[in-house]
Each structure stands twice: as structure tokens, then as C-alpha cells.
Amino acid sequence: MIPLALAASSDSEAPFVTRLAGSEGNGAGDSRCIASSSEESLWSGPHGLLRIEHPREAVSGDVVLVRPAEGRLDRLLRSGSRHNSLLVTEQCDQLCVMCSQPPKKTHDDRFDLLRDACLLADAGMTIGITGGEPTLHRERLLDMIEDVLAARPDLSFHVLTNAQHFRREDVFRLRRPEYVKVVWGVPLYSADPLTHDRIVGKIGAYERLIDGFAHLMLAGARIELRTVLTRTTVDGIVDLADMVARDLAHVEQWSLMGLENIGFARNRWSELHVDLRDGFEPVGHALDVATLRGVRARLFNVPLCHVPEPFRHAAVASISDWKQRFGEACSTCRARSACSGFFEWHPPALLEEVTPL
């Protein structure tokens, strides 16, 4: 597992963002490495000296948020990685039964710092925005996106949202040219309103989501639809595929996602988890319905060997590199480089239930 939080100390008292630019850094937000060993590195930048308990080679090029009072830094944007997401809030207005990031009541507003981080990103990077529910702070979120894309049009964003907080007056704003660089990842768990509401723990969520889809469609927004595969969602997945193909065919992609054994799902694993080696038929049917009716559908977070061969083309190596794990038996698999593998916190007993291809 790649560590994202590191012990650090700094001359500064206030939190700040900097890019660890190695020995050649000379940009306005860069810190330059002036000493390094196998255990730590020392950096000099606009906020003074920064000592990191990690060697230079492992973090060079990363954009980090330094929190001096806590003696740590967060690797916000890792250089060369395709998996970079910014947690903008831990507040959420839903309580999904399988939530991997259980919400908190408090909000630490870091939008200005996160904007600064985005401005230091590698060229052409796609930056994920996640929560909590980012659009609970809609104005701050949209302001940040617009500020960044005005200065860095080479960047793009992927925003995870329940899409329930967009208003009709947002339509004209979301039609602005810069939003072609933004994809909204929106969860939908059932074609049945009551089932969707029960899964997300919020009465009326389905109705508000449908309104949100209407606003996004009127804005011409780019949408990735997301459905986590649990026993409940798999039971209704074919009906959901029919609804998506009929009513939401404009989405760029429908992502069917394997369950993550963390957060609320950890204590509910036995009641939520679906072993797709034995229960793939409805998922395969849903993929067929979507594909035959012109909807691009993909399978995330599921090892290739758990997917029947005719559907492996739809399986994506989707798990972020910092939390990806493989079983020992996977070492001989010829398809490993194209496989999602498992989450780092997948139940250990299940890690070896693989069939190398």
C-alpha cells in the first residue's frame, strides 16, 4: 500500500501547499530538495524548511498539503499517478449502507488550499473530487473548478456527487465551456425509488436525483453513472439496465462497481457482498442490455478471473494504485497488468480465491 500521509515538520505554522520539485525546482510554489537519506529528506521553499520522514525519490514531483500543527503532510497529487483525488468535505446528506467514507458532521474548508494544489498539478492531469458530498458546498466547489480551469485548461476533473443539490439556475453556469473538462460521477442503485432510497438511507433521494439528472442534462453535462454491486442492487440490475438505456442513454458511461470492504460495508460484508463467480448472470445480462442499446457499460473493482471470458473486455483495471492489492497466486497470472486486483482491505481469506489466467 502506498502511504498518502507522511510525518513532517516545517518552519511554517500555518498549513500550506507546495510541489516537491526535487533539486531543480524554481517555480513559485516549489520546494527544492537540499538533502536526502534513505529515511528522510529536507526541502527548502517559500514557506521555509520542510523535513519529511521519507526519501526524496519516493515523493519528488508530488504536490503536498503540509499541516505543521499535526506534524504531517498529505500527498494530494502524486506525480505520474493516474489516481489522484481530493477529499473536499466529509459531510454528506446520505448514509449509504456500503459507504466507504462514513460522513462526519463537521467541515474543514480547504478549498483555497486545494485550488493551490490543482494549479501545481502535472500537465494534463485528471483530478478526482470526492467526499462526503462535494455539492453540499456547491458554490465553493464550482468557484474552485472554474478558477483552476481558467488558469490550467490542460487539467480536467472527475467529481463524485449524489447530484441532488444542483438547481435550475445552475444550468446556465454548467453550460460554460470549461465544464466540458468536468465529468460528474453519479450513483444510482435501483430503478425502484424505494429501494434506492433505502440503500442511500434518505427518503426522497431518488426523486431529488432525477431532478438533478434533469438539470445536468439541460446543461449538457458529462455524466458517469455508478452502481455498486451488492445483493440488493444485483437483484434489480436488469431492470436498472433497462431504465438506464431508456431514460439515461446520454450518460458517457455506466460503471458497475465491485464492493469495497471498508467503512460501513466492513460490518455488513456478509449481507452485502456478491461473489460474482457464482452470481454473474444478472450482471452479464445488464451489461448486454446496456451495450445492445448503445450505453457504454464497464465493470470496475472486479478481478478478471472472477468475470466470465465473454465479459472480460468490459472489466477495467480500476482500483487506485495506492490501495490495490493482489494475492500471491496472482504472481503467475499473465493478465495481471490489465486486472483491477483487490482493494488493500479485501478480506484476507478471499485474496487467494483466484484463477491465474
C-alpha positions as CSV (number, residue, x, y, z in Angstrom):
1,M,0.0,0.0,0.0
2,I,1.4,3.4,-1.0
3,P,1.4,5.8,2.0
4,L,-0.5,9.1,1.4
5,A,0.1,10.7,4.8
6,L,3.7,11.2,6.0
7,A,5.3,12.5,9.1
8,A,6.7,16.0,8.5
9,S,7.8,19.2,10.3
10,S,8.1,22.7,9.0
11,D,9.2,26.2,9.8
12,S,5.7,27.4,8.9
13,E,2.9,27.5,11.5
14,A,0.0,27.6,9.0
15,P,-1.0,24.8,6.6
16,F,0.4,25.3,3.1
17,V,0.7,23.6,-0.3
18,T,3.9,23.0,-2.2
19,R,5.3,20.9,-5.0
20,L,8.2,18.8,-4.1
21,A,10.2,19.6,-7.1
22,G,13.5,17.8,-6.5
23,S,16.7,19.6,-6.8
24,E,15.7,21.6,-9.9
25,G,12.6,23.3,-8.6
26,N,12.3,27.0,-9.2
27,G,8.5,27.6,-9.6
28,A,6.6,29.9,-7.3
29,G,5.1,27.0,-5.3
30,D,8.0,24.7,-5.5
31,S,10.2,23.3,-2.7
32,R,13.7,22.2,-3.6
33,C,15.3,19.2,-2.0
34,I,18.6,20.2,-0.3
35,A,19.4,16.9,1.5
36,S,18.1,13.3,1.5
37,S,18.8,9.9,3.0
38,S,17.2,6.6,2.9
39,E,14.9,7.6,5.8
40,E,14.1,11.3,5.3
41,S,14.5,14.4,3.1
42,L,14.9,18.1,3.7
43,W,13.3,20.7,1.4
44,S,13.5,24.4,1.1
45,G,10.7,26.6,-0.4
46,P,8.6,29.7,0.0
47,H,7.4,28.5,3.4
48,G,10.9,27.8,4.8
49,L,12.4,24.4,5.6
50,L,10.4,21.2,5.4
51,R,11.6,17.9,6.8
52,I,9.8,14.8,5.6
53,E,10.3,11.3,7.0
54,H,10.5,9.8,3.6
55,P,13.3,9.7,1.0
56,R,13.3,12.3,-1.9
57,E,13.0,9.7,-4.7
58,A,9.6,8.5,-3.3
59,V,7.9,11.9,-3.2
60,S,9.7,14.0,-5.8
61,G,7.2,15.8,-8.0
62,D,4.3,15.3,-5.6
63,V,2.0,18.2,-4.7
64,V,1.5,18.0,-0.9
65,L,-0.5,19.7,1.8
66,V,1.7,20.3,4.9
67,R,-0.1,20.5,8.3
68,P,2.6,21.7,10.7
69,A,0.4,21.7,13.8
70,E,-0.3,18.0,13.2
71,G,3.3,17.1,12.2
72,R,2.2,15.6,8.9
73,L,1.7,16.1,5.2
74,D,-0.8,14.7,2.7
75,R,0.3,13.7,-0.7
76,L,-2.6,15.3,-2.6
77,L,-1.4,14.8,-6.2
78,R,1.3,12.2,-6.8
79,S,3.4,12.8,-9.8
80,G,3.0,10.2,-12.6
81,S,-0.1,8.6,-11.0
82,R,-3.4,8.3,-12.7
83,H,-5.2,8.0,-9.4
84,N,-5.3,11.4,-7.7
85,S,-8.4,12.6,-5.8
86,L,-9.1,15.5,-3.4
87,L,-11.3,15.0,-0.4
88,V,-13.2,18.3,-0.3
89,T,-15.5,17.5,2.6
90,E,-16.5,14.7,4.9
91,Q,-20.1,16.0,5.3
92,C,-22.8,14.1,3.5
93,D,-26.6,14.1,3.5
94,Q,-26.9,10.4,2.8
95,L,-26.0,7.2,4.8
96,C,-25.4,4.6,2.1
97,V,-25.3,1.1,3.5
98,M,-22.0,0.4,1.8
99,C,-20.3,3.8,2.2
100,S,-16.5,3.6,2.1
101,Q,-16.1,7.1,3.6
102,P,-18.6,7.4,6.5
103,P,-19.6,11.0,6.9
104,K,-18.8,13.5,9.6
105,K,-20.9,16.4,10.8
106,T,-18.1,18.9,10.7
107,H,-16.5,20.5,7.6
108,D,-12.9,21.7,7.3
109,D,-12.9,24.2,4.5
110,R,-9.7,23.6,2.5
111,F,-11.0,24.8,-0.9
112,D,-8.4,27.6,-1.2
113,L,-5.5,25.1,-0.4
114,L,-6.9,22.5,-2.8
115,R,-7.2,25.1,-5.5
116,D,-3.5,26.0,-5.0
117,A,-2.7,22.3,-5.2
118,C,-4.5,21.9,-8.5
119,L,-2.6,24.8,-10.0
120,L,0.7,22.9,-9.3
121,A,-0.5,19.6,-10.9
122,D,1.3,17.8,-13.6
123,A,0.3,18.8,-17.1
124,G,-2.8,17.1,-18.4
125,M,-3.8,15.5,-15.1
126,T,-7.4,14.4,-14.3
127,I,-8.1,15.3,-10.7
128,G,-10.8,13.5,-8.8
129,I,-13.1,15.3,-6.4
130,T,-14.7,13.3,-3.7
131,G,-16.3,13.5,-0.2
132,G,-18.7,13.3,1.6
133,E,-20.9,15.1,-0.8
134,P,-18.9,17.9,-2.5
135,T,-22.0,19.8,-3.7
136,L,-23.1,20.5,-0.2
137,H,-20.6,23.3,-0.7
138,R,-21.7,23.9,-4.3
139,E,-20.6,27.5,-4.7
140,R,-17.1,26.9,-3.2
141,L,-16.7,23.8,-5.4
142,L,-17.8,25.4,-8.7
143,D,-15.7,28.5,-7.9
144,M,-12.6,26.3,-7.4
145,I,-13.2,24.3,-10.6
146,E,-13.6,27.5,-12.6
147,D,-10.6,29.2,-11.1
148,V,-8.4,26.2,-11.8
149,L,-9.6,25.6,-15.4
150,A,-9.2,29.3,-16.2
151,A,-5.6,29.1,-15.2
152,R,-4.9,25.5,-16.2
153,P,-7.1,24.5,-19.2
154,D,-4.9,21.4,-19.6
155,L,-6.4,19.8,-16.5
156,S,-9.8,18.0,-16.1
157,F,-11.9,17.0,-13.1
158,H,-14.0,13.9,-12.2
159,V,-16.5,14.8,-9.4
160,L,-18.3,12.2,-7.3
161,T,-21.7,13.6,-6.3
162,N,-25.2,12.4,-5.5
163,A,-26.4,15.2,-7.9
164,Q,-29.2,16.3,-5.5
165,H,-28.0,19.9,-4.9
166,F,-28.0,21.3,-8.4
167,R,-30.7,23.9,-9.0
168,R,-32.3,25.1,-12.2
169,E,-30.3,28.3,-12.0
170,D,-27.1,26.3,-12.1
171,V,-27.9,25.0,-15.7
172,F,-26.6,28.2,-17.4
173,R,-23.4,28.1,-15.3
174,L,-22.8,24.5,-16.1
175,R,-23.1,25.2,-19.8
176,R,-20.0,27.3,-19.7
177,P,-17.2,26.0,-22.0
178,E,-14.9,25.0,-19.1
179,Y,-17.3,22.4,-17.9
180,V,-16.5,20.2,-20.9
181,K,-13.5,19.3,-18.8
182,V,-15.7,18.0,-15.9
183,V,-17.3,14.6,-15.6
184,W,-19.9,14.1,-12.8
185,G,-19.8,10.6,-11.3
186,V,-23.4,10.0,-10.0
187,P,-24.6,6.9,-8.2
188,L,-27.9,5.2,-9.0
189,Y,-28.7,1.9,-7.3
190,S,-32.1,0.9,-8.4
191,A,-34.9,1.6,-10.9
192,D,-37.3,1.4,-7.9
193,P,-37.4,4.6,-5.9
194,L,-38.0,3.0,-2.5
195,T,-35.1,0.6,-3.0
196,H,-32.7,3.4,-4.0
197,D,-33.8,5.5,-1.0
198,R,-33.3,2.6,1.4
199,I,-29.8,1.9,0.1
200,V,-28.7,5.5,0.5
201,G,-30.6,6.0,3.8
202,K,-32.6,9.0,2.7
203,I,-36.3,9.4,2.0
204,G,-36.9,11.2,-1.3
205,A,-33.3,10.8,-2.5
206,Y,-34.4,9.1,-5.8
207,E,-36.8,11.9,-6.7
208,R,-34.2,14.6,-6.0
209,L,-31.7,12.6,-8.0
210,I,-34.0,12.5,-11.0
211,D,-34.4,16.3,-10.7
212,G,-30.6,16.6,-10.6
213,F,-30.2,14.5,-13.7
214,A,-32.7,16.8,-15.5
215,H,-30.6,19.9,-14.5
216,L,-27.3,18.2,-15.7
217,M,-28.9,17.1,-18.9
218,L,-30.2,20.6,-19.7
219,A,-26.6,21.8,-19.1
220,G,-25.2,19.2,-21.5
221,A,-23.1,17.9,-18.6
222,R,-20.9,14.8,-18.9
223,I,-22.2,12.1,-16.6
224,E,-20.7,8.8,-15.5
225,L,-23.4,6.7,-13.8
226,R,-22.2,4.5,-11.0
227,T,-23.8,1.4,-9.4
228,V,-22.1,-0.5,-6.6
229,L,-22.8,-4.3,-6.8
230,T,-24.5,-5.6,-3.7
231,R,-27.0,-8.4,-3.2
232,T,-29.8,-5.8,-3.4
233,T,-28.5,-3.9,-6.4
234,V,-27.7,-7.1,-8.3
235,D,-31.2,-8.4,-7.7
236,G,-32.6,-5.4,-9.6
237,I,-29.7,-4.8,-12.0
238,V,-31.5,-5.9,-15.2
239,D,-34.4,-3.6,-14.5
240,L,-31.9,-0.8,-13.8
241,A,-30.2,-1.5,-17.1
242,D,-33.5,-1.1,-18.9
243,M,-34.2,2.2,-17.2
244,V,-30.7,3.5,-17.9
245,A,-31.0,2.5,-21.6
246,R,-34.4,4.1,-21.8
247,D,-34.1,7.3,-19.8
248,L,-30.4,8.0,-19.3
249,A,-28.9,6.8,-22.5
250,H,-27.0,10.1,-22.8
251,V,-24.5,9.2,-20.0
252,E,-20.9,8.7,-21.1
253,Q,-20.6,5.5,-19.1
254,W,-22.4,3.2,-16.7
255,S,-19.9,1.8,-14.2
256,L,-20.8,-1.3,-12.3
257,M,-18.6,-1.4,-9.3
258,G,-17.4,-4.2,-7.0
259,L,-17.9,-3.7,-3.3
260,E,-15.2,-2.2,-1.1
261,N,-14.7,-3.8,2.3
262,I,-14.3,-0.7,4.3
263,G,-16.4,1.9,6.1
264,F,-20.0,0.8,6.6
265,A,-19.6,-2.2,4.4
266,R,-17.0,-3.8,6.7
267,N,-19.6,-4.8,9.3
268,R,-22.2,-5.7,6.7
269,W,-19.9,-7.6,4.3
270,S,-21.8,-10.9,4.6
271,E,-25.2,-9.4,3.8
272,L,-23.9,-7.1,1.0
273,H,-21.1,-9.0,-0.8
274,V,-21.9,-10.8,-4.0
275,D,-19.5,-13.5,-5.3
276,L,-19.6,-12.8,-9.0
277,R,-18.0,-16.2,-9.8
278,D,-21.3,-17.7,-8.9
279,G,-23.7,-14.8,-9.4
280,F,-22.6,-13.1,-12.6
281,E,-25.6,-14.0,-14.7
282,P,-27.8,-10.9,-13.9
283,V,-24.7,-8.6,-14.2
284,G,-23.9,-10.1,-17.6
285,H,-27.5,-9.6,-18.7
286,A,-27.4,-6.0,-17.6
287,L,-24.1,-5.4,-19.5
288,D,-25.7,-6.9,-22.6
289,V,-28.9,-4.8,-22.3
290,A,-26.8,-1.6,-21.9
291,T,-24.4,-2.5,-24.8
292,L,-27.1,-3.6,-27.2
293,R,-29.0,-0.3,-26.6
294,G,-26.0,2.0,-27.1
295,V,-24.9,2.6,-23.5
296,R,-21.2,2.1,-22.7
297,A,-21.1,-0.1,-19.6
298,R,-17.9,-1.1,-17.7
299,L,-17.1,-3.3,-14.7
300,F,-14.9,-1.9,-12.0
301,N,-13.1,-3.3,-9.0
302,V,-13.6,-7.0,-10.0
303,P,-10.6,-9.3,-10.8
304,L,-10.6,-10.6,-14.3
305,C,-10.7,-14.2,-13.3
306,H,-14.0,-13.6,-11.5
307,V,-15.5,-12.4,-14.7
308,P,-16.7,-14.9,-17.4
309,E,-14.5,-14.7,-20.5
310,P,-17.1,-13.1,-22.8
311,F,-17.4,-10.1,-20.5
312,R,-13.7,-9.5,-19.6
313,H,-13.5,-6.8,-22.2
314,A,-15.7,-4.7,-20.0
315,A,-13.6,-5.1,-16.9
316,V,-11.4,-2.2,-16.1
317,A,-8.2,-2.1,-14.0
318,S,-9.8,0.5,-11.8
319,I,-8.6,0.2,-8.3
320,S,-6.3,3.2,-7.4
321,D,-2.6,2.2,-7.2
322,W,-2.2,3.3,-3.6
323,K,-4.9,0.8,-2.3
324,Q,-4.5,-2.0,-4.8
325,R,-3.5,-5.5,-3.8
326,F,-3.0,-8.9,-5.4
327,G,-3.0,-12.4,-3.9
328,E,0.2,-14.5,-4.0
329,A,-1.4,-16.7,-6.6
330,C,-1.7,-13.7,-8.9
331,S,2.0,-13.5,-9.4
332,T,1.9,-16.1,-12.2
333,C,-1.1,-14.5,-14.0
334,R,-0.4,-13.2,-17.5
335,A,-3.3,-10.8,-17.2
336,R,-2.2,-9.1,-14.0
337,S,-1.2,-5.8,-15.6
338,A,-4.8,-5.4,-17.0
339,C,-6.5,-6.5,-13.8
340,S,-8.0,-4.4,-11.1
341,G,-6.9,-6.9,-8.4
342,F,-8.4,-6.3,-5.0
343,F,-8.6,-3.5,-2.5
344,E,-5.9,-3.4,0.1
345,W,-8.6,-4.2,2.8
346,H,-10.3,-7.0,1.0
347,P,-10.9,-10.0,3.4
348,P,-7.6,-11.9,3.5
349,A,-9.3,-15.2,3.2
350,L,-10.6,-14.2,-0.2
351,L,-7.4,-12.9,-1.7
352,E,-6.3,-16.4,-2.8
353,E,-9.6,-17.3,-4.4
354,V,-8.2,-16.5,-7.9
355,T,-7.5,-18.5,-11.0
356,P,-4.4,-17.1,-12.8
357,L,-5.1,-16.6,-16.5
